[in-house]
Amino acid sequence: PLRATALLAALLAPVPPALAADASPWDRGHHSRARLLGGGSIEGGARRLSGLEIRLDPGYKTYWRNPGESGLPPTFDWSASVNVRAVEVVWPAPQRLDDPGGVSFGYKDGVVLPLRVTPENPGKPMELGLALHYGVCKEICIPAQANLRLPMSAEGSGTASLLRAALDRAPRRQGVNEGPLAVISAAPEGGRVRVLVRSPSGPPPQL
């Protein structure tokens, strides 16, 4: 009986959180693979920076949040996460992709989507759990999926520079006359919306 009691106590003991890592293992899908990335604390420790990296075989593409006239947008299920209140997906600017199915918007060869993660309790361990569904396309679009887990650390990691490079490609608010980047502003005018675009010198921008 004493041995059985000790065994029962061991089975009921809380499982310690896994050690945080720079990245989760790759999960392979149709001509693609996906993983989660860790990037440490941001905003004075209020949130954590993470990321989703999708790599594609040569010649394949995946899609932006609005896939356009064809394609499948990615969907995210974070319900398996631990001590996570919210996950904000940051979208780097996509490419315009013209194909026989029409105009679509997405990424060739792969993409890193930065994630801003808000904990339920900042003092407790956090773990991201993601069930991902996304489209992979060459001539036709095939659904792919991945199941990913990543314990998160407050410390920086070896993937932080990769995440910050992806953040630099995402649209952000700025003044109309600030910086060398293209600026788009919109305002109501007579029942319509007037859109003004200022772009740097060189090739005209794709809108």
Secondary structure per residue as TSV (DSSP state, phi and psi in degrees):
chain	resnum	aa	ss	phi	psi
A	1	P	-	360.0	-38.6
A	2	L	H	-63.7	-41.8
A	3	R	H	-64.8	-40.8
A	4	A	H	-65.0	-37.9
A	5	T	H	-64.6	-41.9
A	6	A	H	-64.0	-39.5
A	7	L	H	-65.1	-42.3
A	8	L	H	-63.6	-41.5
A	9	A	H	-62.6	-38.8
A	10	A	H	-66.0	-37.5
A	11	L	H	-70.1	-32.2
A	12	L	H	-88.6	-8.8
A	13	A	S	-65.1	143.4
A	14	P	-	-62.0	140.8
A	15	V	-	-79.6	124.8
A	16	P	-	-65.5	146.0
A	17	P	-	-64.1	147.7
A	18	A	-	-67.8	153.9
A	19	L	-	-67.2	139.8
A	20	A	-	-66.5	151.2
A	21	A	-	-138.5	164.7
A	22	D	S	-67.3	-33.1
A	23	A	B	-156.6	152.6
A	24	S	-	-79.0	165.1
A	25	P	-	-62.5	151.3
A	26	W	-	-66.9	140.2
A	27	D	E	-113.7	117.7
A	28	R	E	-86.9	138.5
A	29	G	E	-128.3	-158.9
A	30	H	T	-65.5	108.2
A	31	H	T	49.1	36.4
A	32	S	E	-160.3	169.8
A	33	R	E	-152.6	154.6
A	34	A	E	-139.0	152.4
A	35	R	E	-155.3	161.3
A	36	L	E	-97.5	146.6
A	37	L	E	-119.1	147.1
A	38	G	E	-106.7	144.3
A	39	G	E	-135.3	4.7
A	40	G	E	84.6	-171.6
A	41	S	E	-79.2	150.1
A	42	I	E	-137.3	166.3
A	43	E	G	56.0	45.7
A	44	G	G	66.9	23.4
A	45	G	G	93.6	-2.9
A	46	A	T	-69.3	-31.7
A	47	R	E	-137.0	168.7
A	48	R	E	-115.5	146.0
A	49	L	E	-95.5	128.1
A	50	S	E	-135.0	-170.9
A	51	G	E	-167.6	156.9
A	52	L	E	-115.2	120.6
A	53	E	E	-108.9	127.6
A	54	I	E	-118.1	124.2
A	55	R	E	-113.3	140.5
A	56	L	E	-120.4	152.0
A	57	D	-	-64.6	155.2
A	58	P	T	-54.2	135.1
A	59	G	T	90.1	-5.4
A	60	Y	-	-102.9	160.5
A	61	K	E	-140.6	160.4
A	62	T	E	-131.7	177.7
A	63	Y	E	-117.8	155.0
A	64	W	E	-75.2	176.9
A	65	R	E	-62.3	-31.0
A	66	N	E	-111.3	104.1
A	67	P	E	-75.3	-7.1
A	68	G	E	88.0	-146.0
A	69	E	T	-78.6	-13.5
A	70	S	S	-147.6	165.9
A	71	G	S	104.4	173.0
A	72	L	-	-124.2	119.7
A	73	P	-	-72.9	149.3
A	74	P	-	-69.4	148.5
A	75	T	E	-125.2	148.2
A	76	F	E	-127.5	129.3
A	77	D	E	-118.6	109.3
A	78	W	-	-99.5	12.6
A	79	S	T	-65.7	-18.6
A	80	A	T	-86.4	2.5
A	81	S	-	-71.8	158.8
A	82	V	B	-118.8	128.0
A	83	N	S	58.0	41.6
A	84	V	E	-123.4	122.8
A	85	R	E	-88.1	-42.2
A	86	A	E	-155.1	150.9
A	87	V	E	-128.9	120.8
A	88	E	E	-100.9	120.2
A	89	V	E	-88.5	127.4
A	90	V	-	-102.9	130.8
A	91	W	-	-108.2	108.8
A	92	P	-	-58.6	150.6
A	93	A	-	-57.2	131.3
A	94	P	-	-85.5	174.6
A	95	Q	E	-97.0	150.4
A	96	R	E	-83.6	126.3
A	97	L	E	-121.2	115.2
A	98	D	E	-97.0	125.6
A	99	D	E	-145.7	174.9
A	100	P	T	-57.5	-25.0
A	101	G	T	-82.3	-2.4
A	102	G	E	119.3	-164.6
A	103	V	E	-91.5	130.0
A	104	S	E	-128.7	169.6
A	105	F	E	-130.1	127.5
A	106	G	E	-176.5	-151.7
A	107	Y	E	-136.8	130.6
A	108	K	E	-91.2	144.2
A	109	D	S	71.6	-26.3
A	110	G	E	151.4	175.5
A	111	V	E	-160.3	152.1
A	112	V	E	-113.9	120.5
A	113	L	E	-101.3	108.4
A	114	P	E	-63.9	150.0
A	115	L	E	-129.0	128.5
A	116	R	E	-101.7	115.8
A	117	V	E	-110.3	124.7
A	118	T	E	-102.1	124.8
A	119	P	E	-80.8	157.6
A	120	E	S	-71.3	-46.1
A	121	N	S	-131.7	107.5
A	122	P	T	-60.4	-20.7
A	123	G	T	-87.8	-3.2
A	124	K	S	-109.8	159.5
A	125	P	-	-60.6	147.5
A	126	M	E	-122.3	147.4
A	127	E	E	-144.6	128.2
A	128	L	E	-86.1	133.7
A	129	G	E	-127.5	121.5
A	130	L	E	-127.4	126.7
A	131	A	E	-102.4	109.9
A	132	L	E	-107.3	134.8
A	133	H	E	-124.0	130.5
A	134	Y	E	-150.3	161.1
A	135	G	E	-99.2	141.4
A	136	V	E	-125.2	127.8
A	137	C	E	-136.2	139.8
A	138	K	S	-125.3	-88.9
A	139	E	S	-84.9	-38.3
A	140	I	S	-126.1	159.9
A	141	C	E	-97.2	131.0
A	142	I	E	-120.2	130.8
A	143	P	E	-68.6	140.5
A	144	A	E	-129.0	161.4
A	145	Q	E	-146.8	158.8
A	146	A	E	-149.5	146.3
A	147	N	E	-119.2	117.6
A	148	L	E	-129.2	145.7
A	149	R	E	-138.2	142.0
A	150	L	E	-151.0	112.8
A	151	P	E	-66.0	137.8
A	152	M	E	-107.2	140.1
A	153	S	-	-113.0	153.0
A	154	A	S	-78.5	-15.0
A	155	E	S	-80.2	156.8
A	156	G	-	-66.7	168.6
A	157	S	-	-142.4	174.0
A	158	G	T	-69.7	-11.0
A	159	T	T	-99.7	1.4
A	160	A	H	-59.9	-39.7
A	161	S	H	-66.7	-35.0
A	162	L	H	-64.3	-40.5
A	163	L	H	-69.0	-40.6
A	164	R	H	-70.3	-31.7
A	165	A	H	-64.5	-37.7
A	166	A	H	-68.7	-37.9
A	167	L	H	-61.9	-35.0
A	168	D	H	-65.7	-20.8
A	169	R	T	-92.1	-1.5
A	170	A	S	-90.7	144.8
A	171	P	-	-59.6	147.5
A	172	R	-	-150.0	158.9
A	173	R	-	-72.6	137.0
A	174	Q	-	-157.8	161.6
A	175	G	-	-67.8	155.9
A	176	V	T	-59.9	-32.6
A	177	N	T	-106.4	19.5
A	178	E	S	-98.0	131.2
A	179	G	S	71.9	171.6
A	180	P	S	-89.0	0.1
A	181	L	S	-82.3	162.4
A	182	A	-	-64.7	142.1
A	183	V	E	-127.3	134.4
A	184	I	E	-123.0	128.2
A	185	S	E	-130.6	151.1
A	186	A	E	-138.1	145.9
A	187	A	E	-150.5	143.5
A	188	P	E	-63.3	141.8
A	189	E	E	-154.6	107.3
A	190	G	T	57.6	43.6
A	191	G	T	83.2	-1.8
A	192	R	E	-122.5	177.6
A	193	V	E	-114.1	121.3
A	194	R	E	-92.3	124.9
A	195	V	E	-110.2	125.5
A	196	L	E	-111.0	135.0
A	197	V	E	-124.9	127.1
A	198	R	E	-118.5	128.8
A	199	S	-	-130.4	156.2
A	200	P	-	-64.9	166.2
A	201	S	S	-64.7	152.6
A	202	G	S	123.0	-157.1
A	203	P	S	-60.3	145.6
A	204	P	-	-63.7	146.4
A	205	P	-	-72.8	156.2
A	206	Q	-	-93.2	125.9
A	207	L	-	-104.5	360.0
